[in-house]
Amino acid sequence: MSEPGEKIGVAELKARLSEYLRAVRAGREITVYDRDQPIARIVPYAVGGALTVREPLARYRTLAGVPLPPPVKLGVDPVALLLEDRQSGR
């Protein structure tokens, strides 16, 4: 089984899934890596309280009341970049 901080690869997790799930059930957290890139964390399930919904802030009663940020000044035309990307077939 892994020590805290040890990288667990996807293949190892698949091969020993039941063992890792028992460790998680016992309170351990597991971080899954794919080619040295963390992609997931398996943590013990915790039963939480019910979610509460609060009233919206008074200054923004509607979505229309939320101010927009100032426009970003770009040195290129974003539509031209999009078209170029689509035409390149990537």
C-alpha positions as CSV (number, residue, x, y, z in Angstrom):
1,M,0.0,0.0,0.0
2,S,1.2,3.5,-0.6
3,E,2.6,5.9,2.0
4,P,1.3,9.5,2.1
5,G,2.7,11.5,-0.7
6,E,3.6,8.4,-2.8
7,K,2.5,8.6,-6.4
8,I,-0.1,6.0,-7.4
9,G,-0.2,5.4,-11.2
10,V,-3.4,4.6,-13.0
11,A,-2.2,1.0,-13.9
12,E,-1.3,0.3,-10.2
13,L,-4.7,1.6,-9.1
14,K,-6.5,-0.6,-11.6
15,A,-4.5,-3.6,-10.6
16,R,-5.0,-3.1,-6.8
17,L,-8.3,-1.1,-6.7
18,S,-9.9,-3.2,-3.9
19,E,-6.8,-2.7,-1.7
20,Y,-6.7,1.0,-2.2
21,L,-10.4,1.4,-1.6
22,R,-10.0,-0.5,1.7
23,A,-7.3,2.0,2.6
24,V,-9.6,4.9,1.7
25,R,-12.3,3.4,3.8
26,A,-9.8,3.3,6.7
27,G,-9.3,7.1,6.3
28,R,-6.4,7.4,3.9
29,E,-6.4,9.7,0.9
30,I,-4.9,8.5,-2.4
31,T,-3.7,10.8,-5.2
32,V,-3.7,9.2,-8.7
33,Y,-1.1,10.2,-11.2
34,D,-1.0,9.7,-15.0
35,R,2.5,10.2,-16.4
36,D,3.6,12.2,-13.3
37,Q,0.5,14.5,-13.6
38,P,-1.9,14.4,-10.7
39,I,-5.4,13.6,-12.1
40,A,-7.6,12.6,-9.2
41,R,-7.8,12.3,-5.5
42,I,-9.7,9.5,-3.7
43,V,-10.9,10.6,-0.3
44,P,-13.1,9.0,2.3
45,Y,-16.7,9.7,1.9
46,A,-18.1,12.0,4.6
47,V,-21.7,12.4,5.3
48,G,-22.3,16.2,5.5
49,G,-25.2,18.2,6.7
50,A,-27.9,19.5,4.3
51,L,-26.9,22.3,2.0
52,T,-28.4,25.6,2.9
53,V,-29.5,28.2,0.3
54,R,-29.0,31.8,1.3
55,E,-30.6,34.9,0.0
56,P,-28.6,36.7,-2.7
57,L,-26.6,39.8,-1.8
58,A,-28.8,42.8,-1.7
59,R,-26.8,44.8,-4.3
60,Y,-27.2,42.2,-7.0
61,R,-30.9,41.1,-6.9
62,T,-30.8,40.0,-10.6
63,L,-28.2,38.9,-13.0
64,A,-28.7,42.1,-15.0
65,G,-27.5,44.0,-11.9
66,V,-24.1,42.5,-11.9
67,P,-21.6,44.9,-13.6
68,L,-19.5,43.6,-16.5
69,P,-15.7,43.9,-16.3
70,P,-14.0,46.3,-18.7
71,P,-13.3,44.8,-22.1
72,V,-9.9,43.3,-22.6
73,K,-7.6,45.0,-25.1
74,L,-6.0,42.4,-27.4
75,G,-3.4,43.0,-30.0
76,V,-5.1,40.4,-32.3
77,D,-8.6,39.7,-33.6
78,P,-10.0,36.8,-31.5
79,V,-12.5,35.8,-34.3
80,A,-9.6,35.6,-36.8
81,L,-7.7,33.4,-34.3
82,L,-10.7,31.1,-33.9
83,L,-11.1,30.8,-37.6
84,E,-7.4,30.1,-38.1
85,D,-7.6,27.4,-35.4
86,R,-10.6,25.7,-37.0
87,Q,-9.1,25.8,-40.5
88,S,-5.9,24.2,-39.3
89,G,-7.7,21.0,-38.4
90,R,-6.3,20.7,-34.8
